[in-house]
């Protein structure tokens, strides 16, 4: 899409912007109101009920292996902004794009959306990884914003981040055989002290933002409640993707704030390209599950 988008309003303080630059993440409570969160939960329940008639993962649903019609278990709703206006409102019209514009510049492009669902007692972990390994860009003004539909706690697998790790390299996400596994290698993980991690325990309606080079992960949900996280990813308009679109979404690349880019901004350095996912991509969960099943890599969760 090439139309001009609205000019962003200001939400962040200078101190918050500086903290993002230094640490690579922010946690912001109360960004989305209780009524909107309730509407998002209701729509999400509708999708879960729709999945009862689905036997295998498809263009909308990423099913957990334990999924059954009588007891649906979803790992992810794919491209939710394509599928319902309330999800699209979050991605395009809520305060979130305004906040993003304060971090990456006034001209902002939408990259993709997804809704991760960690069901009670069964929610899957996500291993140590960096988003930049999946969708590298010409520069590093790329980030992801997670909106919590439920309170996030250590017990239900809230996001864990390694502050400042976005200043370092994008680590290898291929195993020793050359297979892309969607997580960092054990020898790279071993170089970091997990005690330095920050758990982003925040109430529903909060958002957390992380730079796409930031190392992050999350534990399984061991609590009796759900932990649902709506994620939207954005970039500066002049940060151009270096890999084909894997989302197949008509919203991919839409300008959500400011103007379309007239130039490409390049950043020095090397980054390894992921496989070509343009013909289809299930989810990080499936990549990491296949790796664990094959006994490759170190998938010890935090």
N, C-alpha and C positions, 0 to 999 in steps of 0.2 A: 504494500500500500504506500502511496506517495503523498497523500493529502497532509496538510499541516495539522498538527494536533494542538490542544490547549496549552497555554503557558502555565507552568507549574506555580502553585502557591508554596509558601515557606512553612515548614513544620519543624525542622531541626535547628538546634542551636549550634553555634560555632564549636562549642566543646564536644557535642555529639559527632559532628563531622570530623573533628580532629581525632576522636576516639576510633571512629571507623577506619580512618587512614592508618592509625597506629596498630590497632588490634585486628582489623579485618572483619569485624562483626559489630552489630548493635542489637540490643533487645529493647523494644518499645512497647510498654503496656497501653491498653485502652485505645488502640488505633481504630478498631472497628466496634461499633456499638452493639449492645445486647440484642436488639431487634434484628439487625443484619446477621449476627451470628446464629440466632435461632432459625432464621430463614435458610441459612447455609446448611445447618444441621438437618432441617426437614427435607431439603432437596437431596442431600447426601443419603438419607434413609430411603428415599424413593429409588435412587440408583442401586443401593444395596438390594432392595426388594426386586428390582428388575434383573439383577444378576442371578436370581434363583433359577431362571430358565436358561442360563448360559453354562455350557459344560466345559468350555476351554477358553483361555484368554483370547481376546479379539481386539478390535480397534478402540474399544471403549474400556473394557475391563481387563485388569491383570489379576488373575485368580490365584489365591494361595493354593498349594497342593491339597490342603484340607477342606477346600470348598465343596459344599454339598447343597442341593436345592433346599433341604430342610434346615440347613445351618450354613448360610452363605458367609464366606470369608474372603474378603478382597484385600489385596495388597495395594492396589492403586486404581484410581479412575483416571484414564488418559485424556489429555486435552479437555479438561472440564469446561474451560472458557468457550469451547466450541458447542457445548452440549446444553447449556442453560444460561439464561440471562443473569441470574444472580451470581454465578461464577464469573461471567464476563464483566459484570459491574466491578467486582473486586480487582480484576486485572487492568481495567481501562479507566474506570470512573471514580473509584474510591480514592482516599488520600495516598494510597501506596505509590502510584506513579509520580506524584508530586515529591514524595520523600526520596524516591530513586533519583529524580532529577537533581536534587541537592547533592547527591553523591557522585554522579557520573557526568553531570553537565545538563544543560537545558533541553538538549535534543535526545530523546530516549526511544529506543526500539524494543518492542516486545519480542521475546524469544520463544518461550513455551510455558505451558501450565500443566500441573499434575496435582492430584490429591492423593496423598499417602494415608492409608488407613491401618492403624495398628490396633487390631481387635483385642479385647480383654483376654489375657493369658496366652494369646497366640501370636500377637503382633511380631513380625519379623524384624531382626536387627538389620542395620546398615553398617557395613564395615568401613574402616578408615579409607577415605578417598578424597579427591579434589575434582570439582566439577569441570575444571579446565581440561582434564584428561578426556572428557566426553565431547565437549564442544568448544575447542580452542578458537580464539578470535585474533584479529590483527593487533589489538591492544587489550589491556587488562581492565578496562572500565566495564566489567561484566559482573553481575551479582544475582543472587536469588533471595526472594522474600517469602518467608513462611508465615502464613496466618493460622493461628491456633484456633480450631473449632472446639477444643476441649482444653482444660487446664493441662499443662505439660509438667511432669514431675520426673524425678529420677526413676521412680518405680514403673512409670508407663513409657519409658524410653525417650525422654526429651533429648533434644539435639545437644551433642557435645562438640565443642570447638577447641582448637589449639591456637590461642591468641598469637598473632604475629607471624604465623606460618605462611601467610600469603606473600610475605617478603622473600620467601625461599623459592626453590625450584618446584616445577610440577614433576612429581615423582613418577616412577614407572608404574603403569597399571596393566602391563603385560606380564605373564608368568615366564619362567625360564624356557618354555617351549615356544614362546612367541604368540601365545594365545591371550587375547584381551580378556581380563577377568573382572574389571570394574572395581578393583580395590588395590591398595598399595601392597608392595611386597613385604614379607616379614622382616627382612633385614633393614628396610627403611623405617618401618614402624618401630623397630627396636632402638632406633637412635633417639626417639623422643620419650620424654617422661610423661606418662598419662596423668600424673598428679598435677601437671600444669594445665590440664584441660578445664574448661568452664562449662558447666551444665546450665543450659538456658531454660530453667524452670520458670514458666510464666503463665499467667491466667489466660483463659479463653478471651479472644478479641485482641490479644497482643500479637505483635509481629516480631520475628527476628530476621535480620539481614546478614548475609555472609558473602564476602568476596569470593569469586569463583576459583581462586587459587587456594583458599583457606582449607586446611585439613579439618575434616569433620566426620562424625559418625554418630550412631545412636544404638542404644541397647534394645533388646526385646522388651515388649510390654508384659510385665509380670503382675500387673494390677488387675482388679476386677472391672475396670472401666475402659472405654475406648480412648485412643489418642489419634485424632484426625488432624491432618496438617495440609492445608491448601498452599501450594508453592507456585509462585510466578517468577520467571526469570526474565531479566532485562539486560540491555547493554546501552552504552552510548551509541548514538546513531552512526558515528564514524568508526565503530568497532565492527569490523566485517567478519562474519563466520568463515572459517577456513575449511569447513567440512560441509557436505550436502545436508539439507534439511531432513531430519529423521522423523519429524512430527507429523508431516502431511496435513498440517493445520492451515486453513485459509487465513488465520490470524498471524501466522509466522512472519516476522519482520515488520509488522505494523508499527507506525510511528505513533506513540501514545502521548508524548509531550514534545512541543517544539516543532522543529522542521526536519525534513529528510536531509541526510548528509550529502554534500556535494564533493567531498573528498574522503579518502581512506586515511586514517591515522595509523601508522605502523609503530610497533615497539620492538626494540632490539631483543635478541635472544632466540633460543630454540625451544620448540615444544614438539613432542612426538604426537603424530596424528593417530586418532583412534581408527578402528575399522570403518568401512563405509556402511553406515546404518540406514542409508536412504531407502533400501528395500524393505525395511522393517526393523523395529526395535521393541522388545517387550518391556523390560525394565531393569534397573540395577539389581533388583531383588533376584530376578531370574539368572542374570549373569553370575552373581555371587553364589546363588544356590547351586548352579551347575558346577562351579568351581569347588565348592565344599563337597559335593557328591563325588567329584573326580579325585578328591584328596589332594588338590593342588593349592598352593599358597597357604598363608597363615590367616585363618578367618576367626581368630579368637576375638570375641566381642568385648567391648568395654561396657 
